[in-house]
Amino acid sequence: MKKRICMLLAICFAICGLMGCGTKAEEESKEETGKSEEASAPSEDQSGKKKLTLAYIDGSGEEKVEDGWIYQMAMNTYEKWDKKDEVELELIPYIGTESDYFTKMALDLSDKSTAPDIFYEDSFRITVDSAAGYLAPLDEYLSGWDTWSDGSMIEACKEAAAGMDGSVYGVPLATDSRGIWANKTILEQAGLSADWKPATWEELLEGCRRIKANCPEVIPFWYTCEENSEGTSMNTFEMVLYGTTDHLLDEESGKWNIRSQAMLDSLKFFQTTVKEGLTGSVSEITNTPNALNYAGEYLRSGKLAMVLTSTAVPNAFFQPGASFEWEGWEETLALIPMPTQKGDLGGSVTMSGGYTWSVAQSCEEKELAFEFVAAMMDNREEVVTYMLRCGQLPTVDVSGAANYQEIAGRPFAEQSMELLENAQYRPHDEKYSEISTYLSQMANSVICGTEPEEALEVYSQAVISIVGEEQTVDLSE
């Protein structure tokens, strides 16, 4: 694995030493302070150019920040931008876990002096960040942007970028789907076919049992279950729960589901994988931040049969120069849809999400910031290059890009898009971000030995404390 480096972002403060006393000195002090604040205004540098700052999480794994996926996309767009001579662009990368990035951005956005102008925002954060007043609504700018109105962008992705008030607070950059990546050789050794597709949870568990019996050195099934992780909530628990008729937010009442048989069944599904030894060791599948790294290595070395995760993972993990470079991975692996509990509801389920480009409410050049975001998205060749490197799916039509065939021919691109036909999305509610923490804790506690009923009760009380009992519904009654 390439070595990840840590960066320290140094912030320099100008400290004015004021001397003198009396009214005249005070007036001079105020005058000098005003000049200092004007000179350090974030929207314009001392050369007279306007300035934009762009913050993002660098998950590329590249040793040099300049080689990172987003850095390349932003700078290559900037170099061709017709306003380059008028604007200075400063990129602010963050290297670390997603949860730490969310925490850092929440702190930075709460203070105008640290808030970036443009930033990389997970779509699930839009409702809470817009409700907090951190995000600028983009509707007035979007109305004049052809890409938004001519059908070039996936509608579901546009909807995911809206706040509770209906305004749009982000421009979708990338989306993804989720499924089960399986080693076909191991499936065949276990007596299952290379094109095996379980139709129900029970068929999936039975396949895991056959792998355990016939390939005792192999871990049958993997998922990540880190505590306090949105990845655990979305990639793991919700991928099971949303294969039932119940969701986190009850569609009929619009209230939060705090108890239901389906929620209990979902927790018991994971409990079964642990109790029967059908998954990895608890210490590894709950390990932050390495749970998915273990899966990548074990899948490559033939020690793991299946992993439930994003369809972006193999392209990001196994391609040449990536963390777990694996020649011929596309010939060895199969992409299996995650089955629903009973084989109904379209037969499979995938959670879908993605990242957007958002503009901070504190940005003094909102229209200019949007124009640069639009320039990045309209640079279709760069969009394709970014998708090829990160493994995600584009939110805009890239069929006209000069390098389109590179992404069209990417392994499993068509299957990954097909999974979106049964896509489900996280609750469009500002409370979801907070509730998700307890959701991941609930799943994690069951993996670590807590009985499902007890874990669900703890979760229920947590949700009630967040939204109030009147905004919850008990579907087990």
N, C-alpha and C positions, 0 to 999 in steps of 0.2 A: 504494500500500500504506500502510496506516496505520502511523504511526510507533510502533515498540515502545520502550517506556521501560524503563530499568533501575532497579531498586530496591536500595537498601542497607538491610539489616536491622540496625539498631543494637542491640547488647546491652549493657545497663548493669550494671555490677558494683558492689556495695557494698563499699567498702574500709574496714575498721575500723582506725583508728590506736590502737594500744595503748601506754600509757605505764606506767612503774613497773618495779619489779624485785622479785625474791624470790618466794617461794612464794605469797604472797597475790595478787600481780599475775598470776601464772600461772593461779591458780584463777579470778580475775575474767575473764581473757582467755578461758578455756575456756567460762565461763558466757555471756559476750557472744557468742562465736562460735556457741554452740548456739542462742541466741535468734535470731541472724541467719539461720541455716540454717532454723529453724522458720518464720520470717516469710517466707522466700523459697520455701517448698515449692511446687512447681509445680501441685499439685492444688487449692489454695485461695488466694484472694486476701485482702487485708487487710480487706475488708469482711465477711468471713465466708462469702462465696460460694465454692463449689467452682469450679475453673477447668479448662477443657479447651482444648488447643491443637490446631489442625488445619492441617497443611502440605500444599501441593499445587503443581503446576506450572501456571502460568497461560499457556495457549497461545491465549488468546482474541484477542490482538492489540489489545485495547481500550486506549485511552490512559489511562483511569482504572481502577485495580484494582477499584474498587467496581462497575464495569460488567462485570467478567469473568464467565464462565459459572459457574464453581464458586463464586465469591464470592456470586453471586446465589442459587444453589441452597442454599448453606449458611445464609446470613443469612435468606432467606425462610422456611426451615424453622425456624431458631432463633426467629424472631419469633413463631411459632405454637406452639412447643414448650411442653408443659405444665410443663417444669422450667426455663423461662427465668429465673424469678425466683430460682432456687437456684444457677444456673450461669452463669459468665461464659465466653463463647466468644471465643478469639483466633484469627484466621486468619493464616496465614503463607504468603504467595504467593512463588513462585520464578519469575522470568522468565529464560529461557535455553533451551538445547537439552536434549533428553531425557537424553542421555548425561551432561551436566553435573548435571542434577537427580538422576540415579541416584547419581552420585559424592557429591554433597552429602548426600543422604539416608543413604547408607552411613556417612558420617562422623558425621552428627548422631545416628543411631541407636546408634552404638557408645559414646556418652557420655550417661548419664542426664540430665545437666544441659542438653543440647541436643536431646534426642529429643522430638519432638512426641508428643501422645497419640494422635491420629488422623492418618493420612496417606494420600495418593493413591499407590497402589502398582501398578505394572505387573504383570500376572499372571505374567510370566516371571521376575520377581524373587522370587516367593514361596518357591520351593524353597531358594534360596541364603540369603535373609534369615531364613527360619524355621530353617534348619539352623544359622545363626550365632547364634540365640537372640534375634533382634531383635523377633520378632513374637509376639503373644499368641495362643494357640489360642482359637478362638471357639465351639467345639462346645457347651459348656454353656449359652451364651446363645442360640445358633441353635436349639436343641431346643425352646425356648419361643416362637419367633417364627413366627407363622402364614405369613408370606410365604415362609419357607424350606421349610416342610413341606407347604403346600397345593397345590403344583404351579405356583405363580405365577412361579417363577424357572427359567430354562433350565438343565437338568441339566448339560449340557456346560460351562457357565460355572461352575457350582458345583464341578465336578471340577477345573477349572483353578485354583481358589483353594485347593486342598489342598496340603499339604507332603508330603515324602517319607514321613513317619510316618503319613499318612492323616488327620491332623487338618486342620481348615479354618482358614486364617489370613487370610481376607479375604472381604468381602461384594462380589460383582461389581456394578459400577456400569454399565459399558457394554461392548459388544463391537462387532466390525466384521467385514467380509468384504473381499476384495480381488478386483480384476478389471482389465480393460483399458477405459479410457475412450477413446472414439474419436469423432472429428469426422466425422459422416455425410456432410457435403458433400465433404470431401476423399476419403473412401472412394469415393464415386460418381465424382468427377473422375478417380480412378486406375483406374476400370474395375471396381471392386468394388461390390457392392450395399450399400445403407444398412443392411441387416440381416445383413451378412456375419459369419459366425462360423467362424473357422478351427478345424479339428478336431485338428490336430497342431502340433507345433513347426514342422515344415517348411512347413505351410500358412501359419502366421503369418509366417515369414521370407519366403515367396514373396509374401505380400501386401505386406510392407514393400518388397520389391524393385520391385513394380509401382508403389507410391506414389513411390518414388525416381525411377523412369523417367518416370512421367507427370506428376508434380508436383515438379520438381527443386528448387523453392524451399522445399519442406516437409520437415521432419524426420519420418521415418516412425514411429519408435518411441522411447519414453523410459522410463527407469527411473532410480532413484537408486542410486548406488554409492559412498557416502561411506565413508571408512576408519574403522574402530572404531565402527561404528554398528549398533545393533540393527535399525534400519530397513533397512539393506542386507541383513542376514542374513534377516530375516523377509519384508519386502516385495518383495525382489528374488531373492536366491539360492534361498531355500526355496520360493518360488512356482514355481520351475522344477524343482528337485530333487524336490519332493513330487508332481510329475506323473509320476514314475517309480515303479518297484516298490521303490526303496531310500529309506530315511530316514536321518537323522543318527544315530539310535539304532536299531540293528538289533533288530527286534521279536522275532526268534526266539532270539537269544542274550542280549539285554539289554545288549549291549556297543556301544561307540561305533564307528561305521563310519568308518574312516580312509582307505579306498580302495575304489572301485568304478567300474565302467564308467559307471554312471548319474551319479556325481559328476563324472567326467571329461566326459561328454556335456553336463552342465549348464553347466560352465565353457566348453566349446566353443560352446555356444549364444550366450553373451554375447560371446565372442571374435569370432564371425561378425558380430554386429551392429556391432562396432567396425571390423573389417577391411573390411567391405563398405559402410561409411558409412551404416548403417541407423538410427543413433541420433545423439544430440547430441554436441557436442564433449566430449572427455574432461575438460577443465577445468571444464565446467559440470555434467555428470552426477555428478562426484565432489566437487563443491563443498559444503563444510560452512559454514553450514547452508542454503544457498540452492538446492540442486539441485532441490527440488520447487517452489520459487518460480519458477524459470525455466520449468518445465513449465506452471505455471498461467498465466503470461503468454503463452507461446507457443501454448498451446491456445486461449486467448481470442482471440489476434490472428490465428489461422489459419495459424501457422507450424509447428504440430505436429499430426500425425495421431492418434497414440495414446500413452497413458501407462499403465504398469502401476503401480497404487497402490491405496490403500484406497478403499472405496466412500464413505468419509466426506469425502473431499477436496473434491469439487465443492460440496457443501452448505456446507462451511466456507469455501471460497475464493470462490465465485461469487455467493452470496446477497447481497441488498441490504445495504450497509454493510460487507461483508467485504473482504478484502485485494484481490481481483481481481473486484470487482463486475461481473457480466456478465448483462445482461437477456436472457432467452430462451435461456440456456445449456442448459436441459433439452430444448429443441426441437432443438438442434444436436448434442448428444452422444448416444452410445449406450453402453450398458454391455455389454461382451463378456466372457464367461467366459474365463479363462486355460486354454488347451487343455493336455492332457497330452501327453507325448512321442509316444505312438503312437495317441492317440484312445481309449484304454481307461480303466479305473479310474473309470468314471462319466462320462468325457468331459471333465471339467474339474476344476480344483483351486482351492481358496482356503485361505490360511492365516488362522486366526482367533485373536484374542487379546483384549485389553481391559484395562481398569483395575479395581481393586478399592479398597474402603476397608479399610484394615488398622489394627489397634490395636497400639501398641508394647508390648513386654513390660515396659518400665520404667514404663508408665502406672500411676499409683496409683489411678485410678478406672476400671478396665477395664469393669465392667458399665455404668457411666454413659456411657462413651465408646461402647460398643456400642449403647446405647439411642438415642444421638443419630444414629449411623449408620443404625439401623433407621428412625428418624423421617424421615431424608432419603429413604430408599428407599420408605417408605410414603406419602410425599407425591408421589403419582403425577403430579399436575399439574406439579410442579417437575421431576420426572424427564423428562417429555415436553418441557418447555421447554429443559432442558439438551441433550437429544438433537437438538432442532431447531436449536440454535445450534452444536453441535459436529459434527453430521452423523453421529454414531455410531448404533448400534442398541441399544435397551433390553434389559437382561437380565431384566427383570420384565414381567409382563403389565400393560400400560397401557390396555387396552381400556375400562376403567371410568373413566378420567380425563376430566374435563370438556372438555379440549382435545385429546382423542384424535384427532379428525378432522384436526387440523393435521398430525400425524405420519403418519397413515394416507394422507393425500393428498400427502405429500412425494415429489418426483420420485425414481423408482427405488427407493422403499422396498421394494416387493414383490420386485423383482429382487435387491436386496441380500440380503434374507432367504433367497431361494431358493438363492443361492450357498452358504449354510451347509450345504446338504444334502450337499455333498462337502468339508466343512471338514476341515482337518488342523490339528494343534496342535503347538507346539514341544515338544521333549523335556521330560518331567516329571522332571528330574534337577537336583540342586543344582549340578552342574558346567557346566550349559548356559550360564549367564551368562558365565562365563570363556571357554568354548569359542567362544561367539558372536563374541567380539572377533576371534579368529583366522579365523573363518568370513568375516567382513566384510573382513578384510585379504586373504584369499585371492581373493575375488571382485574386490575393488578392484585387486589386483595384476594380474589378468588383463586387466581393462579398460585398465590403464596399460601393457600390453605384455608382461607375463610369460607364458610358455607355460603352458597349463593343467597339463601334467604336472609342471612345476617348482613351480607354485603349490600343487598338491595335495600334493606331497611335503613342503613346508614346513608346511602345515596338519597333515598326518599326524603329523609329529614334535612339533608343538605339543600336539596332543591326547594323545599318548603321555606327554609330560612332565607333563600335568595329571592324568590319571587312572591312569597306569601301563599298560604294554603289555598286561598280563593282562586289562585291562578294555576292550580294543579288538579289532576284528575287521577283517580285510582281505578284502572281498568280491570283490576282483578276482582272487583266486586260484582 
